[in-house]
Amino acid sequence: MKTLRKDYPKVRQYVKHGNTYYQVDLRGKHHVGQKFKNFNDRKEALRFAADIGDTVAKNGISALATVKDERVAAWTEQCGRYGRTPEDAIALAVNFWLQEKAKMESPFMAELLSVWLDDKIVGVKKLRPKTIKSIREMANVFKKDFGTMRIKEVDSAVIENYLKSKELSQQTKKNIARYLQQFFNWAIFRKYHSENPAEYWVKQIEVKKGTVKFYTVDQVEQTMRLAMKPENLHMTAFFALGIFGGLRPEEIQKMTWQKNVKMDSREIFVSHDISKTKADRQFTMSDTLFEWLESCREIKALVPLANLQNYRKKITKNLPFPFVADGYRHTFATFHYAEHKNYEQLRFIMGNSPGVIQRHYKGTISQEEIAKFKAITPKTCSVQK
């Protein structure tokens, strides 16, 4: 360093990375304030040093404690307008920088979505293959849409704009938001995030409740007549258990004559290992269901062991009306409640909560239609009819 001023405070010139700087050395006996002050301009450094030197010569070194930087004075005035100090502003800035640093150091969404999926596959809680498939599909969608973002960059505003950009039904948007909520709940549990930016939007998306769709008596009769054709007999029990027993397709495909159908006592047993709710349930068949299963007893397998839904699609594509998702189950529930007016009984047969039953199955059906529904049997649906 080259000394430009030898009196207190000294001024030294130095070069760093090809640039010339001027340092005012404020160190002195009993001085506890700022030790150095750097300048880019030689004249400015010398003028500042001269002012400090004059102040110390007149009032002593302790006078430096009262010397104010014009910028600090301006900052103090600006912060004071809002009841704050420069120290408050610095604390706010440091907190902001720490948050930005945490964002940039957090894992990428694509990476964590893969870990989330792996956790679901090998986790302690065993999920159904259908559930795993749905999670895998959504994880792949989110990887495509959020993959290059870091998890702490995804806030509530990002989720809002993402959902707004989707030209989908409110129900589908709500389903997407729920999967995001599940992912971020997992991320919070694994300490990758401290909040769930999707939770608010799951609550905000409103879905208008529509009327539950079910099949009419005529449509049920057409379906069962088609199911009775010789080439479709391997699927007759599937349609009967869905329409006249209210069982889920996922439950039916795992049922067997030996384990689940008790023809002697006219009971259906759904064991916990095939039930969606993981709970056993057993109920008495209706006369209509019994007649249909009785007509299928010579068929070795209750339902096909594989490709069940493909067989169903192949058969129903020949019907003159559209397929209704969960339509067989909805049909059973609608007619059963119309006849018995008993939520608890229906809930037990179907393996639903009372709330679900009350919200979804309140179709108004006449006694005449109920009688026609119960009269749909193998005899009335004979292919010769």
Legacy VTK file of the C-alpha trace (Angstrom):
# vtk DataFile Version 3.0
C-alpha trace
ASCII
DATASET POLYDATA
POINTS 385 float
0.000 0.000 0.000
1.109 3.545 -0.734
0.525 6.094 2.052
-1.020 9.342 0.779
-1.648 10.975 4.181
0.526 10.328 7.222
-1.382 12.359 9.819
-4.414 10.845 11.566
-6.347 9.427 9.945
-3.930 7.943 7.415
-4.968 7.437 3.813
-3.494 4.549 1.821
-3.745 3.698 -1.835
-3.991 0.012 -2.931
-4.782 -1.954 -6.042
-7.120 -4.949 -6.085
-8.126 -6.938 -9.179
-6.729 -4.168 -11.359
-8.747 -1.419 -9.645
-7.328 1.382 -7.459
-8.905 2.063 -4.065
-8.245 4.534 -1.221
-8.541 3.441 2.381
-8.990 5.806 5.329
-7.546 4.210 8.496
-9.713 5.350 11.423
-7.961 3.221 14.045
-6.679 5.109 17.011
-6.279 4.856 20.761
-9.648 4.673 22.522
-11.505 4.661 19.202
-14.146 1.870 19.148
-16.090 2.755 16.023
-15.584 1.964 12.351
-11.934 0.994 11.644
-11.659 1.571 7.907
-13.565 3.397 5.196
-12.871 2.762 1.520
-13.259 5.094 -1.454
-12.942 4.824 -5.203
-12.014 8.517 -5.562
-8.688 9.886 -4.241
-9.926 13.447 -3.625
-13.019 12.252 -1.779
-10.902 10.026 0.471
-8.475 12.808 1.314
-11.285 15.308 1.957
-13.045 12.860 4.279
-9.777 12.205 6.135
-9.115 15.944 6.488
-12.586 16.524 7.965
-12.091 13.687 10.467
-8.622 14.995 11.347
-9.961 18.505 12.047
-12.793 17.107 14.208
-10.390 15.022 16.296
-7.906 17.917 16.620
-10.639 20.197 17.984
-12.726 17.784 20.084
-10.699 14.640 20.626
-11.083 11.077 19.331
-14.392 10.597 21.185
-15.985 13.138 18.855
-15.993 10.522 16.108
-18.829 8.775 17.878
-21.090 11.674 16.909
-20.003 11.976 13.277
-22.961 11.013 11.070
-22.862 9.545 7.612
-25.276 11.451 5.366
-26.625 8.220 3.912
-27.327 6.751 7.346
-29.107 9.975 8.300
-31.258 9.733 5.160
-32.054 6.046 5.826
-32.966 6.842 9.413
-35.353 9.547 8.251
-36.968 7.295 5.644
-37.444 4.387 8.064
-38.755 6.757 10.731
-41.723 7.651 8.523
-42.956 4.083 9.058
-41.985 3.814 12.703
-38.929 1.720 11.870
-35.151 2.022 12.112
-32.307 1.155 9.691
-31.656 -1.864 11.905
-35.229 -3.041 11.219
-34.656 -2.609 7.482
-31.422 -4.576 7.636
-33.100 -7.382 9.589
-35.891 -7.509 6.999
-33.399 -7.621 4.140
-31.334 -10.362 5.779
-34.482 -12.423 6.378
-35.487 -11.992 2.716
-32.017 -13.048 1.543
-32.133 -16.094 3.790
-35.484 -17.080 2.318
-34.183 -16.659 -1.219
-31.102 -18.691 -0.317
-33.316 -21.447 1.118
-35.372 -21.486 -2.095
-32.320 -21.823 -4.287
-30.889 -24.593 -2.107
-34.160 -26.586 -1.851
-34.545 -29.753 -4.010
-36.099 -29.718 -7.458
-39.769 -30.707 -7.716
-39.021 -33.468 -10.249
-36.594 -35.098 -7.838
-39.006 -35.017 -4.895
-41.976 -36.219 -6.931
-39.983 -39.356 -7.740
-39.155 -39.855 -4.062
-42.819 -39.275 -3.129
-43.936 -41.949 -5.577
-41.309 -44.404 -4.276
-42.460 -43.740 -0.715
-46.039 -44.545 -1.700
-45.016 -47.768 -3.446
-42.803 -49.196 -0.670
-44.344 -47.385 2.301
-45.643 -48.982 5.474
-49.212 -48.347 4.357
-49.936 -50.681 1.469
-51.876 -48.938 -1.276
-53.982 -50.564 -3.956
-52.457 -50.913 -7.450
-55.155 -48.571 -8.799
-54.180 -45.919 -6.219
-50.481 -46.291 -7.043
-51.294 -45.962 -10.730
-53.201 -42.707 -10.115
-50.373 -41.265 -8.004
-47.816 -42.232 -10.664
-49.861 -40.545 -13.391
-50.238 -37.323 -11.390
-46.559 -37.350 -10.369
-45.600 -37.502 -14.055
-47.946 -34.597 -14.841
-46.466 -32.512 -12.021
-42.910 -33.355 -13.111
-43.706 -31.955 -16.526
-45.368 -28.813 -15.157
-43.187 -28.087 -12.090
-40.091 -30.231 -12.621
-37.527 -27.457 -13.096
-38.811 -25.430 -10.143
-37.405 -25.866 -6.664
-39.969 -26.922 -4.107
-39.746 -23.729 -2.041
-40.395 -21.654 -5.142
-43.858 -23.196 -5.403
-46.078 -20.961 -3.291
-49.826 -20.340 -3.150
-49.690 -17.880 -6.070
-47.926 -20.447 -8.249
-50.603 -23.048 -7.427
-53.362 -20.516 -8.148
-51.970 -19.598 -11.569
-51.389 -23.271 -12.363
-54.995 -24.200 -11.638
-56.302 -21.149 -13.536
-54.299 -22.185 -16.604
-56.084 -25.536 -16.804
-59.180 -25.581 -19.017
-60.807 -28.333 -16.982
-63.963 -28.868 -14.962
-64.060 -27.644 -11.386
-64.145 -31.251 -10.163
-60.992 -32.129 -12.124
-59.229 -29.001 -10.848
-60.177 -29.928 -7.309
-58.822 -33.444 -7.835
-55.524 -32.019 -9.102
-55.337 -29.663 -6.118
-55.918 -32.608 -3.777
-52.998 -34.536 -5.264
-50.794 -31.448 -4.861
-52.008 -31.147 -1.277
-51.051 -34.778 -0.633
-47.597 -34.211 -2.129
-46.893 -31.113 -0.036
-48.193 -32.814 3.126
-45.617 -35.503 2.452
-42.943 -32.833 1.792
-43.731 -31.165 5.129
-43.479 -34.506 6.927
-40.110 -35.159 5.251
-38.884 -31.637 6.194
-38.557 -30.436 2.592
-41.107 -27.659 3.118
-42.743 -25.827 6.012
-46.178 -25.086 4.518
-48.737 -26.497 2.092
-49.424 -24.012 -0.769
-52.197 -26.208 -2.233
-54.306 -26.573 0.911
-56.096 -23.227 0.526
-57.107 -23.945 -3.082
-58.582 -27.357 -2.280
-61.021 -25.518 -0.012
-61.626 -22.666 -2.455
-62.583 -24.692 -5.523
-66.337 -25.162 -5.456
-67.937 -28.078 -7.229
-71.639 -27.898 -7.905
-73.399 -30.997 -6.736
-75.095 -32.716 -9.631
-77.691 -35.450 -9.711
-76.201 -38.916 -9.386
-76.653 -40.765 -12.665
-78.036 -44.286 -12.699
-79.572 -46.682 -15.184
-83.307 -46.906 -15.821
-85.231 -50.155 -15.509
-85.262 -50.511 -19.286
-81.492 -49.932 -19.513
-80.823 -52.474 -16.746
-82.970 -55.019 -18.548
-81.101 -54.434 -21.824
-77.768 -54.801 -20.022
-78.709 -58.073 -18.330
-80.236 -59.483 -21.495
-76.952 -58.816 -23.287
-75.018 -60.356 -20.376
-77.046 -63.568 -20.765
-75.949 -64.240 -24.321
-73.901 -67.457 -24.558
-70.704 -65.597 -25.473
-71.085 -63.318 -22.412
-72.045 -65.822 -19.700
-68.610 -65.538 -18.096
-69.571 -61.914 -17.247
-73.166 -62.387 -16.110
-72.235 -62.551 -12.399
-70.180 -59.353 -12.749
-73.174 -57.340 -13.928
-75.515 -58.998 -11.399
-73.240 -58.290 -8.419
-72.823 -54.667 -9.479
-76.438 -53.851 -10.339
-78.276 -55.996 -7.781
-75.575 -56.167 -5.084
-73.982 -52.699 -5.196
-70.430 -54.100 -5.125
-67.489 -52.163 -6.505
-65.838 -53.516 -9.688
-62.515 -53.695 -7.806
-64.166 -55.898 -5.188
-65.998 -58.108 -7.679
-62.876 -58.931 -9.666
-61.300 -60.488 -6.562
-64.331 -62.517 -5.496
-64.731 -66.279 -5.848
-67.594 -68.723 -5.374
-65.806 -70.466 -2.543
-64.758 -67.459 -0.450
-67.365 -64.799 -1.075
-70.673 -66.263 -2.250
-72.685 -68.344 0.245
-75.591 -69.663 -1.761
-76.901 -71.887 1.048
-77.448 -68.953 3.394
-77.957 -66.451 0.569
-75.151 -64.171 1.766
-72.339 -62.173 0.176
-69.106 -61.887 2.151
-66.646 -59.098 1.293
-63.437 -59.736 3.202
-61.127 -56.956 4.375
-58.405 -57.953 1.899
-60.632 -57.095 -1.092
-62.762 -54.360 0.471
-61.917 -50.750 -0.376
-62.504 -49.785 3.256
-60.285 -52.649 4.535
-63.172 -53.917 6.679
-65.169 -57.149 6.449
-68.832 -56.906 5.575
-71.491 -59.525 4.984
-75.036 -59.009 3.794
-78.037 -60.990 2.636
-78.692 -61.190 -1.086
-81.930 -59.864 -2.486
-84.148 -62.435 -4.180
-83.235 -60.895 -7.525
-79.493 -61.212 -6.937
-79.921 -64.774 -5.714
-81.739 -65.754 -8.909
-79.024 -64.266 -11.054
-76.219 -66.015 -9.176
-78.171 -69.265 -9.177
-78.269 -69.063 -12.972
-74.458 -68.702 -13.014
-73.564 -71.601 -10.709
-72.422 -73.860 -13.538
-69.801 -71.313 -14.562
-66.549 -72.370 -12.863
-65.120 -68.901 -12.239
-67.447 -66.335 -10.677
-65.841 -63.629 -12.863
-62.857 -63.648 -15.252
-59.529 -63.590 -13.444
-58.082 -60.996 -15.805
-59.156 -58.291 -18.290
-62.464 -57.786 -16.476
-62.929 -54.174 -17.560
-61.994 -55.001 -21.152
-64.714 -57.656 -21.213
-67.171 -55.162 -19.738
-66.335 -52.569 -22.387
-66.630 -55.104 -25.172
-70.135 -56.029 -24.013
-71.507 -52.578 -23.155
-70.308 -50.927 -26.361
-73.207 -52.708 -28.071
-75.796 -51.017 -25.853
-77.813 -48.071 -27.299
-77.082 -45.771 -24.317
-73.859 -44.325 -22.848
-71.882 -45.990 -20.097
-72.239 -44.291 -16.694
-69.214 -44.294 -14.396
-70.136 -46.238 -11.242
-73.585 -46.563 -12.793
-74.237 -50.125 -11.640
-73.462 -49.296 -8.028
-75.458 -46.052 -8.201
-78.407 -47.911 -9.670
-78.440 -50.454 -6.863
-78.190 -47.747 -4.194
-80.900 -45.594 -5.741
-83.450 -48.404 -5.997
-82.530 -49.897 -2.609
-82.988 -46.597 -0.771
-86.215 -45.828 -2.646
-87.613 -49.139 -1.429
-86.257 -49.370 2.146
-85.527 -45.734 3.152
-82.735 -47.052 5.384
-79.382 -45.246 5.126
-77.664 -47.437 7.703
-78.596 -50.692 5.992
-77.544 -49.355 2.596
-74.300 -47.989 4.024
-73.393 -51.399 5.446
-74.137 -53.264 2.211
-72.130 -50.823 0.095
-69.290 -50.156 2.528
-69.838 -46.389 2.512
-70.091 -43.797 5.252
-73.614 -42.533 6.103
-72.635 -39.071 4.858
-71.739 -40.362 1.395
-74.996 -42.298 1.180
-77.082 -39.273 2.182
-75.285 -36.918 -0.211
-75.423 -39.135 -3.274
-78.284 -41.597 -3.234
-81.623 -39.829 -2.952
-83.160 -40.602 -6.319
-86.955 -40.430 -6.392
-88.234 -43.747 -7.714
-91.884 -44.844 -7.865
-93.066 -48.088 -6.309
-93.991 -49.269 -9.798
-90.397 -48.777 -11.009
-89.044 -50.534 -7.909
-91.243 -53.551 -8.644
-90.069 -53.622 -12.266
-86.426 -53.426 -11.167
-86.828 -56.360 -8.765
-88.549 -58.335 -11.501
-85.514 -58.249 -13.794
-84.434 -61.892 -13.538
-82.852 -64.508 -15.803
-86.360 -65.615 -16.778
-87.530 -62.145 -17.862
-84.228 -61.461 -19.621
-84.057 -64.728 -21.521
-82.450 -64.205 -24.921
-85.498 -65.833 -26.483
-87.707 -63.005 -25.202
LINES 1 386
385 0 1 2 3 4 5 6 7 8 9 10 11 12 13 14 15 16 17 18 19 20 21 22 23 24 25 26 27 28 29 30 31 32 33 34 35 36 37 38 39 40 41 42 43 44 45 46 47 48 49 50 51 52 53 54 55 56 57 58 59 60 61 62 63 64 65 66 67 68 69 70 71 72 73 74 75 76 77 78 79 80 81 82 83 84 85 86 87 88 89 90 91 92 93 94 95 96 97 98 99 100 101 102 103 104 105 106 107 108 109 110 111 112 113 114 115 116 117 118 119 120 121 122 123 124 125 126 127 128 129 130 131 132 133 134 135 136 137 138 139 140 141 142 143 144 145 146 147 148 149 150 151 152 153 154 155 156 157 158 159 160 161 162 163 164 165 166 167 168 169 170 171 172 173 174 175 176 177 178 179 180 181 182 183 184 185 186 187 188 189 190 191 192 193 194 195 196 197 198 199 200 201 202 203 204 205 206 207 208 209 210 211 212 213 214 215 216 217 218 219 220 221 222 223 224 225 226 227 228 229 230 231 232 233 234 235 236 237 238 239 240 241 242 243 244 245 246 247 248 249 250 251 252 253 254 255 256 257 258 259 260 261 262 263 264 265 266 267 268 269 270 271 272 273 274 275 276 277 278 279 280 281 282 283 284 285 286 287 288 289 290 291 292 293 294 295 296 297 298 299 300 301 302 303 304 305 306 307 308 309 310 311 312 313 314 315 316 317 318 319 320 321 322 323 324 325 326 327 328 329 330 331 332 333 334 335 336 337 338 339 340 341 342 343 344 345 346 347 348 349 350 351 352 353 354 355 356 357 358 359 360 361 362 363 364 365 366 367 368 369 370 371 372 373 374 375 376 377 378 379 380 381 382 383 384
